[in-house]
Amino acid sequence: MSQISKIGVIGAGHMGSGIAQKIAQEGMQVVLVDIKQTAVDNGIAGIRGLLEGGVKRGLFTPEKVEKILSRITGTTDMADVADADIVIEAVFEDKAVKTTLFKNLDAVCKDATIFATNTSSFFVHEFANQTRRPDRFIGLHYFFHPAKNKLLEIIPHDTTSQQTLDAAKTFAALHGKVAIQVKDSPGFAVNRFFVPSSNEAARMLGEGMGNVATIEEASKRAFGMGMGSFEILNITGIPLAVHASQSLGSELGLFYGTPDRLTEQMEKNEDWDLTDGPVEEDRIDAIVDRFYSVCLGAAASLVDEGVATMEDVNLGAKIGLRWRQGPFEIMNRIGIDKTCRVVEDAVKRYPGFKMPQILVDQKKKGQPFDFKLVDLEKRSDIAWITIRRPDAMNALNEAVFQQLAQAFDTAENDSDVEAIVFQGAGKTFVAGADIQFFVDRIKAGRIDHIETFTKKGHDLLWKIENSTKKTIVLLDGLSLGGGSEMALACQYIVATPAGSMGLPETGIGIVPGLGGMLRMARRVGPALARYFVFTGQTLSAQDAFDLGIVHCIVDPGEIETAIRKITDMTDNTDKYAPKKIPDRFAPLADLFADTQLDGWDHAPARVKKMLDRKSPKALAMANKIMTAQEGLSMDAAVACELDCLKDLFSTADAFEGLSAAASHRKPTFTGK
């Protein structure tokens, strides 16, 4: 599907209206359908209420709200989605109702329309097989609230075409979702381990292991959640939890079945009383282990069965459920021996539940799980390298750099590949390096580790810049620090209007360490480069294009077309060729033409304010390096940067700035 522009959503309840809201927020036209006009009106009124709440919190302007609402058409006429590119079903969980709906849609919609079900408890193929287009049928499972929760489970069934799967992934990106691909199976991925955690909370209450307050607190500590199991049940609805556990239990057995205490609470038609009793600290550890026994066991089982990958299970937990760590990250933290021990308790407690083979094998290895953080996908003659740490804004760490290098080498050595594209999962390309890495190494007195890490980064970016293939970076959202430095190293930058760049390091006590100062100076001249490095000012996609840094700006739906045009170009663009700086940037270049740091008294108040927030030590170091790099070859300029690393990371300002960033506080610089 070359372009996705019109979406239909059937069902104007909380889920359907939330899905429609998110799609409209991201700039696409959406038709919201329900059988009664009152339901449509209520759905749109609910969307307006949420958006106006966003205005109060500073997320939207009133003008933005009206623009979003103008993209939503409410109707009771199914024919209004006849020409939609994708139609998403979001009605209540009744198999007969959903089946009838898809049969009606099949008769109304154009042949090319893709159908998607938002079911959480039925098989996708059961609905697909009732239509004339099972190859154009897929599951798109959203999480509450779909306008806010970024996770989307994409569920192809056995006869879903690759074209439909690709379109679903494109659509997910177009409306700002982090997608994980999941097998068409009971509970899909996230509910497969989330439902057992809710069930176990109710079972432990029924068994007297603790009161509501104690189990609630234990669940927060177990998974690093802001809300505990009982509060989540209150919000999502106890009847929904009962329905989900009944569906899973009927397919997968007692382990997933509905506990009596949960059914009793539904029959009382009451929420859980979260203030029921004091928190009993002496019971917390046993309850945490009980939560781990079912959740970690269920997560391992679904990976064993090929339902989803370890990495996607982790993402599902962190993005969809807002856990601090995913199940397999928890296993690494508590150790494989303890993991097997607590899961064995569940095996003994629930007949029919077996110890997952993946845990048995990992225990034999005696090592933590390794996670794939970088994906390489070859589409025709273009290799797409995706950094998949959306929960950490795709921050660069040692594992990411190692996997990036491996993926790049594979693509570079493939004779069929003409171009290599780098992109980030989610709405960020790369938000810099993993700051905690630097803090930990400084504390341990191992600045040499930082030097080694940085040297490897420089080596990779040098290879990317000088590749015989066309190297292209896609900026569809934020890039900061190391992400912008990686973008500057690529031969071409393609951006969407949401793309941006920035080198904010002086605000955290350090300087751009992967050639960003050098490459920015080569692109826009030393004076203007000093402005961007010293102030950390963000470059919008339009500013970067006007300065000649970005090759082209395209709408999200036209990304692949733009990449293809660059790949097919017969001549290579010299990104460092001299360019005229737009007039509006000339005063800033004049301001920073002097390499002395005491010439800013006459600077505009806005600029002085930005500089006052920076580390004096970092500013001096950046100025020293950038001045020394002028006129040097690229090799010599990189060496100059590396030579200053030890001195830079030994400063009090560097430790203060990095520590403050890691703990989300404002730094206090001393210039030492």
LODREN-134089 format. One record per atom (N, C-alpha, C): residue in one letter; x, y, z. Coordinates in steps of 0.1 Angstrom, whole numbers, plus 5000, padded with zeros to 4 digits. Layout:
BEGIN
AXYZ...
! end
This chain:
BEGIN
M500849885000M500050005000M500950125000S500950204989S501850314987S501450434996Q500150445000Q499750555008Q498650515016I498650555029I497550535038I497050665043S495850705039S495350835042S494050845049K493150745046K491850745052K491650615060I491150635073I490950515082I489550515087G488950405087G487650385094G487850315107V487050365117V486950295130V485550265133I485250145136I483850105139I483750075153G482850155160G482650155174G483150285180A482250355186A482550495192A482650495207G482850375213G483050365227G484450415231H484850385243H486150435248H487350395239M487350265235M488450225227M488450285213G487250275206G487150325193G487350465192S486750545201S486950695200S488450725203G489050655212G490450675215G491350645203I491050535196I491850505184I491650615174A490450655172A490150765162A490850895166Q490850925179Q491551045183Q493051045180K493650925183K495150915181K495450935166I494650865157I494850875143I494751015138A493751085143A493551225139A494651315144Q495051295156Q496151365162Q497451365153E497651245146E498851235138E498651275124G497451345121G497351405108G496551335098M495951215101M495151145091M493651165093Q492951145082Q491551155082Q490951015087V489951035096V489350915102V487850925102V487150815099V485650815100V485350725112L484550785121L484150705133L482750665132V482450535132V481150485129V480550415141D479250435144D478550355153D477050345148I476350255155I474950225149I473950335153K474250405164K473350515169K474050645169Q473350755165Q473950885164Q474350935178T473550895188T473950935202T475350875206A475550755202A476850695205A478050765197V477750805185V478750875177V479051015184D477951085187D478051215194D478751205207N478451105215N479151085228N480651055226G480950975216G482350945213G483151065209I482551155200I483251275196I483351375208A482351375216A482351465228A483451425237G483651285239G484651235247G486051275242I486151265229I487451305223I487751455226R486751535223R486851685226R487251705241G486651635250G486951655264G488351625267L488851515261L490251475264L491251575258L490951625246L491751715239L491851855247E490651895252E490552015259E491352005273G491251885278G492151855290G493551875287G493951835274G495351845270G495751995268V494752075265V495052225264V495352275277K494652235288K494852285301K496252245306R496752125301R498052075305R499152125296G498852215286G499852265277G500252175266L499552065264L499851965253L499352015240F498252085239F497652135227F497252275228T497152345217T496552475217T495052455212P494252555215P492852545211P492752525196E493652595188E493652585174E493952445169K494952385176K495352245173K494152145176V493452165187V492252085190V491252085178E490952205174E489952215163E490452155150K491752165148K492352095136K492251945137I492451895149I492351745151I490951705149L490051775155L488551735154L488051745140S488651835132S488251855118S488551735109R489551645114R489951525107R489051405110I488151425120I487251315124I485851335119T485351235111T483951245107T483151135114G482051185121G481251085128G480051055119T479650925119T478550885111T477950755116T476750725111T476050595114T475950515101D476550565090D476450505077D477750435074M477650305073M478850215070M479450245057A478550295048A479050325034A480150435034D480250515045D481250625046D482650575047V482850445050V484150385051V484450295038A483650305028A483750215017A485050235010D485650355010D486850385003D488050395012A487850355025A488950365035A490150275031D491350305035D492450225033D492550115043I492150145055I492150045066I490850075074V490149965078V489049975087V489249895099I489149955111I489449895124I488249875132E487949745135E486849715143E487149725158A486349805165A486549825180A485249825187V484449715184V483149695191V483449605203F482349585212F482549505224F482849355220E483449285230E483949155228E482849045227D482149045215D481148945213D481448885199K481648755198K482148695186K481148715175A479848695178A478748695168A478648835162V478748935171V478549075167V479749115158K480949075161K482149115153K482049035140T481648915140T481548835127T480548905118T479348935123T478349005114T478849135109L479549215117L480149335113L481049325101F481949225102F482949205091F482349155079K481249075080K480549035068K479849155061N479349245069N478749365063N479749455057L480949475064L481949555058L482549495045D482549365044D483049295033D482249335020A480949355023A480049385011A480149535008V480549615017V480549765015V481949815009C483049765015C484349825013C484949785000K485849874994K486549834982K487449714985D487849654974D488549524975D489949544982A490549664980A491849694986A491849725000T490649755006T490649785020T491149675029I491949715039I492449615049I491549625061F491149505066F490349495078F491249455090A490949525101A491649495113A490749485125T490949385133T490149365146T491049405158N490349475167N491049515180N490649415191T490249295187T489949195197T491049165207S490749145219S491749105229S491648965234S490548895229S490348765235S489948655224F489748695212F489448595202F490548585191F490548465184F491548445174F491248545162V492248595156V492048685144V491548605132H492148485131H491748405119H490248365118E489648365130E488248325131E487348435124F487748555125F487048665118F487448675103A488748655101A489248675087A488648575078N488448455083N487948345074N486448355071Q485848455077Q484448485074Q484248595063T485448635058T485348745048T485948695035R485848775024R486348735011R487848785010R488348835021R489748895020R490548855032P490748725035P491548685046P493048735045D493448745032D494848795030D495048945034R493849015034R493949155038R493249175052F493449085060F492849095074F493949075084I493949155095I495049145105I494449195118G495149155129G494749205142G495649325146L494949435151L495649555156L495049575170H495849525180H495349525194H495949645201Y495049745204Y495449865211Y495249845226F495949935233F495949925248F495350055253F494650045265F493950155270F494950255277H494750385275H493850455266H494650475253P493950435241P494750425229P495250555224A494650665229A495250795224A496450835232K496750755243K497950785251K498950675252N498450545252N499350435253N499950405239K501250395239K501950395226K502050245220L501650145228L501850015223L500749965213L501149895203L500249835194L500749695191E499949585194E500249455190E499649435175I500549395166I500149365153I500149205152I498949155148I498749015148I498348965134P499248915126P498948855114P498448705117H497548655108H497148515109H497848435098D497548315097D498248225087D498248275073T497148335069T497048375054T497148525052T497548605063T497748745061T498848765051S498648845041S499748875031S500848955037Q502048945031Q503149035035Q502849175032Q502149205022Q501749345018Q500849405029T499949325034T499049365045T499849385058L500749295061L501649315073L502449435072D503049465060D503849585058D503049705060A501849705054A500949825056A500549845070A500349745078A500049755092A501149825100K502449775096K503549835103K503749985099T503550015086T503550155082T502550235089F501350185090F500250255097F500550275111A501150175118A501550195132A502550315133A503450325125A504450435125A503750565122L502850565113L502150685109L501350745120H500850665129H500050725140H500750705154G502050705153G502850715165G502850595175K502650475170K502650355178K503950285178V504350225189V505450125189V504849985187A505149925176A504449805172A505349685176I504649575181I505349445183I504449345175Q505149255168Q504449155160Q504249035169V503048985168V502648875177V501848765169K502048645173K501348535167K499948535171D499048485161D497648475164D497348355174S497348395187S497248295197S496448345209P496048265218P495248315230P495948425238G495348535240G496048645248G497048725241F497448675229F498448745221F499748745230A500348855232A501648855240A501348915254V500949045255V500949115267V499949065277N498749035272N497648975281N498048835286R498948775278R499348635282R500048635296F500748745299F501348745312F500748855321F499948945316F499349045324F498048985331V497248905324V496048845330V496448755342P497548675340P497848595352P498348675364S498848795362S499248875373S498048925381S497048965373S495749015380S495048895387N495048785380N494448665387N495148625400E496548635399E497248595411E497048685423A496848815420A496548915430A495248865438A494248835430A492948795436A493148655443R493948565438R494148435444R494848455458M495848535458M496648555470M495748625481L494848715476L493948775486L492948665491G492448585483G491548475487G492248375496E493548355494E494248255502E494748315515G494648445517G495048515529G496548545530M497248545518M498648575518M498848725522G497948805520G498048945524G496749015522N496649135528N495449215525N495549295512V494549365508V494649435495V495749535495A495949615505A497049715505A498449645504T498649535510T499949465510T500249405496I499249345490I499349285477I499549395466E498749505468E498949625460E500349675460E500849695471E502249745473E503249645467A503049515469A504049415464A504049415449S502849435443S502849435428S503549555422K503449675429K504149795425K505649765426R506149705436R507549685438R508049575428A507249475426A507649365417A507949415403F507049505398F507149545384F507449695382G507649765393G508049905391G506949995385M505649955389M504450025383M504050135393G503450235387G502850345395G501550305401M500850215395M499650165401M499750015403G499149965414G499249825417G498149745410S498149615412S497249525404S495749555407F495349585419F493949605422F493449745417E494349845417E493949975412E493749955397I494649885390I494449865376I493149795373L492849685381L491549615379L490349715380N490449805390N489349895392N489249985380I490350025374I490250125363I489850055350T490449935347T490049865334T488749795335G488249765347G486949705349G487149555353I486549515364I486649375369I485949285359P484749315354P484149225344P484949195332L485749295327L486649275316L487749175320A488249185332A489249095337A488748955338V487548935342V486848805343V486748745329H486248825320H486048785306H487448735300A488448815302A489748785297A490348655302S490148635316S490648515322S489848395318Q488548405316Q487748295312Q488148255298S488448355289S488848325275S490148245275L491148305282L492448235283L492348105290G491648095300G491547965308G490947855299S489947895291S489247795282S490247735272E491247825268E492147785257E493447725263L493847775274L495247735279L495247665292G494147645299G494147575311G494047645324L494047575335L493847625349L494747745352F495947735348F496947845351F496347985348Y495647985337Y495048115332Y493648135336G493048045343G491648045346G491248155357T489948175358T489448285367T489448245381P490048315390P489948285404P488648315410D488148235420D486848265426D486748405432R487848455438R487748585445R487548695435L488048675422L487748775412L486248775408T485748655406T484348645402T483448695413E483748675426E482948725437E482948875437Q484148935434Q484149085434Q483349135422M483349075411M482449115400M480949105404E480648995410E479248975414E478749075424K479649125433K479349225442K479149365436N479749375423N479649505416N480349615423E481449585429E482249685437E483649685432D484249805433D485749805431D486449755444W487749725442W488549685453W488749805462D488749785475D489049885485D490549895487L491149985481L492649995481L493250025495T492350075504T492850105518T492549995527D492249875522D491949765531D493149715538G493349765550G494449715559G495749795557P496649785566P498049835565P498949745556V499949805551V500949725543V501749645553E501749515552E502549425561E503849395554E504949455558E506249445552E506749305552D506449235562D507049095564D506448995553R505349045546R504748955537R505148995522I505749105521I505949155507I506849065498D507949015504D508848935496D508148815490A507448745498A506748615494A505748655483I505048765484I504048805474I504748835461V505848915462V506548945450V507048825443D507548725450D507948595444D506748525437R505648535443R504448475438R504048545424F504148675424F503848745412F504848705401Y506148695405Y507148655395Y506848515390S506448425399S506248285394S505248275383V504148355383V503248335372V503548425360C504048545362C504348645351C505548605344L506648565350L507848525343L507648395337G506848305343G506548175337G505748185325A504748275325A503848295313A504648355302A505448455305A506248525295A507248435288A507848345296A508848245290A508048145282S506848105286S506148015278S505748065264L505248195264L504848245251L506048265241V507248295247V508348295238V508748155233D508648055242D508847915239D508047875227E506747925227E505847885217E505947965204G506848065204G506948145192G505948255190V505248285201V504148395200V504748525198A505948555205A506648685203A508048665207T508948755204T510348755208T510448805222M511648775229M511948825242M511948975242E512549035231E512649175230E511249245230D510349185222D508949245221D508149225233V508449115240V507749095253V508149205263N509449225263N509949335272N509349475268L509349505255L508749625251L507249635255G506549525253G505149515256G504849555270A505649505279A505549525294A505849675297K506949725291K507349855295K506549965289I506149945276I505350045269I503850035272G503349905271G501949885272G501449885287L502249825296L501849815310L502649915319R503649985313R504450085320R505250015332W505649895330W506649835340W507949895338R508749905349R510049965348R510949875340Q510849745341Q511649645333Q510649545327G511049485316G510249385310G510549245317P509749145314P509849015321P511348955320F511948965308F513248905307F514348985313E514049115314E515049205321E514949175336I513749155341I513549115355I514348985358M514148885348M514848755350M516348785351N516948875343N518348905343N518748965357R517849045362R518149125374R518149025386I517148935387I517048845399I517948715397G518348695384G519248585381G518348465376I519048385368I518348265362I517948165372D518848145382D518548045393D517248075400K517148205405K515948235412K514748235403T514948275390T513848275381T513248135380C514148035378C513647895377C513047845389R513547895401R513047855414R511547905415V511348025412V509948085414V509048025404V509448005392V508547945382V508247805385E509247735391E508947595395E507847585405D507747685413D506547695423D505247695415A505247775404A503947785397A503647645390V504747575385V504547445379V503947345389K504347355402K503847265412K502447305416R502147435415R500847485420R499747465410Y500047465397Y499047455386Y499247335377P498447235379P498647115370P498447155355G499247105347G499247135333G500147245328F500647325338F501647425334F503047365335K503747375325K505147315324K506247415325M507347375330M508547465330M508947495316P508947625312P509347665299P510747615295Q510947565283Q512247515279Q513347625279I512847745275I513847855274I514547875287L513847855298L514447875312L515347765315V514947645311V515847525314V517147545306D517047585294D518247605286D519147715291Q518547825295Q519247935300Q519947905313K519347825322K519947785334K521247705332K521147615321K522347535318K523447625314K523147735307K524247835302K524747905314G523947935324G524348015336G524648155333Q523948215323Q524248345318Q522948425317P523048565317P521848645315P521448635301F520148665298F519648665284F520248785277D520548765264D521048875255D519848925247F519749055245F518649105238F519049175225K518249155214K518549215201K517949355201L518749455200L518349595201L518449665187V518949595177V519049655164V518549545154D517649585145D517149495135D517749535121L517949435113L518349455099L517349385090E516749465081E515749415072E516149455058K516149365049K516549395035K515249395027R515049515021R513849525012R514449564998S514349464989S514949474976S516449514977D516949624972D518349654973D518649754984I517749774993I517849875004I517849795017A518849815025A518949765039A518449865049W517549825057W516949915068W517449865081I518149955088I518749925101I517950005111T517249935120T516349995130T516849975144I517050085151I517450085166I516150065174R516049955181R514749925188R514949935203R515050055208R515050085222R514050205225P512850195220P511950305221P511550345235D511650245244D511450275258D512550355264A513750365258A514850445262A515150555252M514150585243M514350685233M515550645224N515750515222N516750455214N518250505217A518450535230A519750585235A520850475231L521950535228L523150445224L523850395236N524050265237N524950205247N525850115241E526650045248E527649955243E527049845234A525849785239A525249675231A524649735218V524049845218V523549905206V524649935196F525749995201F526850025191F527449895185Q527549785194Q528049665189Q527149605178Q525849605181Q524849545172Q524749635159L524849765161L524849855149L525949825140A527149805146A528349775138A528149645130Q527649545137Q527449415131Q526449425119A525249495122A524249515111A524849585100F525549695102F526149775092F527149685083D527949615090D528949535083D528249425074T527149375079T526349275071T525849345058A525249455060A524649535049A525749575039E526849625045E527949675037E528549565028N528549445033N529249335026N528249265017D527049305016D526049245008D526049304994S526449234984S526649294971S525349344964D524249294969D522949334964D522449464970V523049504981V522549624987V523149754981E522349844978E522749974972E522750084982A521850074992A521750185002A521450125015I521850195026I521650155040I520950265047V519750235052V518950335059V518950315074F519250415082F519150405097F517950475102Q517250415111Q516050475116Q515850425131G515050495138G514750455152G513250415153A513050315162A511650275165A510950375173G509650405171G508950505178G509150635172K508950745180K508850875176K510250945178T511250875180T512650935182T513550855174F514550925168F515650855161F516550805172V517450895177V518250855188V518450975197A518050965210A518151075219A519551075227G520551055219G521951065225G522450925231A523550935238A524150815244A523450795258D523550665262D522950625275D523850695287I523250795293I523950875302I524450795315Q523650705319Q524050625331Q525350555329F525650515316F526850445313F528050535318F527950665314F529050765317F529150785332V527950795339V527950815353V528650705360D528250585357D528850465363D530350445361R530750485349R532250465346R533050575354I532450695355I533250805362I533250765377K532150715383K532150675397K533150565399A533350475389A534250355391A535650395388G535950515383G537250555379G537750495367R536750455358R537150385345R536750475333I537450595333I537250685322I537850615309D538750525311D539350455299D538250375292H537150325300H536050255293H535250355284I535150485289I534450585281I535250615268E536650615270E537450635258E537350525248T537250405253T537150285243T535750295236F534750315244F533350325239F533350435228T533850555231T533850665221T534650635209K535850575211K536650535199K535850445190K535250345195K534450245187K533350325180G532750415186G531650495180G532250575168H533350645170H534050715159H534350625148D534850505151D535150415140D533950375132L532850355138L531550315131L531150435123L531050555128L530550665121L531450695109W532750675111W533750695099W533350595088K533150475091K532750375081K531450405074I530450455082I529150495077I529350615067E530150705071E530350825063E531050795050N531950695050N532850665038N532450535031S531150485034S530750365028S530650375013T530850265006T530650264991T529150254988K528350224998K526850224996K526350365000K525150404996K524650525000K524150505015T524550585024T524050575038T523150695040I521950655045I520850755047I520250735061V520050855067V519350845080V517950905079L517050845085L515650895086L515350965099L515151095099L514751165111L513251195110D512551105117D511051115118D510751145133G511251255138G511151285152G512451335158L512551325171L513651385178L514951315175S516051385174S517351335175S518251435183L518951385193L519851465201L521251405203G522151485206G523551435209G524051335199G524351215204G524951105196G524051075184G522751095186G521851065174G522051165163S522151295167S522451395157S523851375151E524751335159E526151305154E526151195144M525351095147M525250975137M524551025124A523551115126A522851165114A523851245105L524651325112L525651405104L526651325097A526951205103A527951115096A527351055084C526051035083C525450975071C525651065059Q525551005047Q525751075035Q524551155031Y523351115035Y522151185033Y521251175045I520451285047I519551295058I518151315052V517251225054V515851245050V515051275063A514251385063A513451415075A512051435072T511151405081T509751445081T509651575088P508451645086P508351775094P508551765109A508351645114A508551625129A510051605132G510951585122G512351565125G513051685131S514051665139S514851765145S516251715149M517151815151M518451785155M518951875166G519851825174G520351915185G521651855191L522451945196L523751905202L523751965216P523051915226P522851975239P523851945250E524951885246E525851825256E526451925266T526752055261T527252155270T526352175282G525152145281G524152165292G524252055302I524951945299I525151835309I526651815312G527451925309G528851925314G529851865305I529451815293I530351755283I530251825270V530851765260V530751825246V530351715237P529851745225P529551635215P530851555212G530751425215G531951345215G532151245203L531151255193L531251165182L531351235169G532151345169G532351415157G531351515153G530451545162G529351635159G529851785157M530851825165M531351955164M532051975150L532851875147L533651865135L532751875122R531751775122R530951765110R529951885109M529451945120M528652055119M529452175114A530652195118A531452305113A531752285098R531952165093R532152145079R530852175071R529752155078R528452175070R528052325070V528152395081V527552535082V528652635085G529852595086G530952695090G531252695105P532452725109P532852715123P532052805132A531752925127A531053025136A529652985139L528852945129L527452895132L527452765139A528452685137A528552555144A528752585159R529652685162R529852725176R528452765183Y527652835175Y526352875181Y525552755185F525452655176F524652535178F525252445189V526552435190V527152355200V527152425214F527452555214F527452625227F526152635233T525152675225T523752695230T522952565231G523252465223G522452345223G521152365216Q521052475209Q519752515202Q519352405192T518052365193T517552265184T517352315170L517652235160L517452265146L516152185141S515152265137S514052195131S514352135118A513552055113A513751995100A513952095089Q513052205090Q513152305080Q514452385081D514852425093D516052495095D517252415089A517252285092A518352195088A518352185072F517152185067F517052185052F517552315046D517152425052D517552555046D519152575048L519752505058L521152515059L521952415051G521152325044G521852225035G522252105042I521752085055I522151965062I521251855058V519951875058V518951775054V518751775039H518751655033H518651645018H517251675014C516251625021C514851655017C513951635029I512751705029I511751685039I510551625032V509951515038V508851455031V507851415042D506551405038D505551355047D505851205050P505351165062P505651025066P505250915056G504150945049G503650845039G504550835026E505450935025E506350935013E507750905015I508050845027I509450815031I510050725021E509450605019E510050505010E510250554996T509450644991T509650704978T510850784978A511050864988A512250954989A513550874990I513450764998I514650674999I514950614986R513950574979R514150514966R514850604956K514350734956K514950834947K516450854950I516850864963I518250874966I519050754962T518450634964T519150514961T519450504946D518450554938D518550544923D519450654917M519850754925M520650864920M521950814915T522350854903T523650804897T524850884901D524551014907D525751094911D525651104927N526751114933N526751124948N526951274951T526051314961T526151454965T527251474975D528051574974D529151604984D528451694995K528251625006K527551695017K528351815023Y529651815021Y530551915026Y530752025016A530152025004A530352124994A529852265000P530552374998P530252505003P528852544999K528052605009K526752645007K526552785013K525652855007K525352995012K524452975024I524853045035I524053035047I522853135046P521653095049P520553185048P520753315056D520153425051D520453555058D519953555072R518953475076R518453485090R519453425100F520453345095F521453285104F522653375105A522753465096A524053545095A524353615108P523353685115P523753745128P524253655139L523853525139L524253425148L525753385145A525953375132A527353345128A528253455131D527853575129D528653695133D528953695148L527953665156L528053665170L529153565175F529253455169F530153355173F531453335164A531653445156A532853435148A534153445156D534053525167D535153535176D535353415185T536553355185T536753235193T536953265208Q536953395212Q537153425226Q535853415233L535853355245L534553335252L534053455260D534753565259D534253685266D533653785258G533153745246G532653845237G531053845236W530453795246W528953775245W528153885252D528753985257D528054085265D526954155256H527354165243H526354225234H525454125227A525454005232A524553905226A523153925230P522153885222P520753905226P520553825239A519553875247A519253825260A518853675259R518153635248R517853495246R519053405245V520053455238V521253375236V522053365249K522153485256K522953485269K522253395279K520953395279K520253305288K520553155286M520653115273M520952985270M522452945274L523353045272L524753015276L524953005291D524153085298D524253085313D523852955319R523152875312R522652745317R523752635314K524752665307K525752565303K526852555312S527652445311S528852435320S529952515314P530452605322P531652685317P532752605313K533052495320K534152405316K533852335303A532652295300A532252235288A532352335276L531952455279L531952555268L533452585264A534352595274A535752625272A536352505264M535952385268M536552265261M536052255247A534752285245A534152285231A534852385222N535052505228N535752615220N537152575217K537852515226K539252475224K539352365213I538452265214I538452165204I538152215190M537052295189M536552335176M537552435170T538252515178T539252605172T540452525167A540852425175A541952335171A541652255158Q540352215156Q540052135145Q539952205132E539952335132E539852415119E541152395111G540852355099G542052335089G542652205090L542252115100L542851985101L542051885091S542751775088S542051675081S541051605090M540151525084M539151465092M539751365103D540751295098D541451205108D542051275119A542751385116A543451465126A542451535135A541351575130A540351645138A539651545148V539451425143V538851325152V539851295163A541151275160A542151245170A542251365180C542051485176C542151595185C540951585195E539851545190E538651535199E538851425209L539451305205L539651195214L540751225224D541651305220D542751345230D542251415242C541151485241C540551565252C539651495261L539251365257L538251295265L538551275279K539751235282K540051205296K539951335305D540551445300D540451575307D538951615309L538151595299L536751635299L535951565310F536051425309F535251345319F535851345333S537051405335S537551415348S537151545355T536351625349T535951755355T534751735364A534651825374A533551825383A532251855376D532351945366D531151985358D530551865350A531451775345A530951665337A530251565346F530751535358F530051445367F528751505372E528751635375E527551695380E526451705369G526851735357G525851745346G525351615342L526151515342L525651375338L524851315349S525251335362S524451285373S523151355374A523051485371A521851555372A520851505361A521451485349A520651435338A520051295340A520851215347A520451075350A519351075360S519351175369S518351175380S517251285377H517251335365H516251435360H516151555370R517251615373R517251735381R518151845373K518051965378K518752075372K520252075377P521252075369P522652075374P523052215380T524052205389T524652325394T526152315390F526552395381F527952395376F528752495384T530052455386T531052535393T532152585384G532152525371G533252565362G534552495366K534452385373K535652315377K535652175371
! end
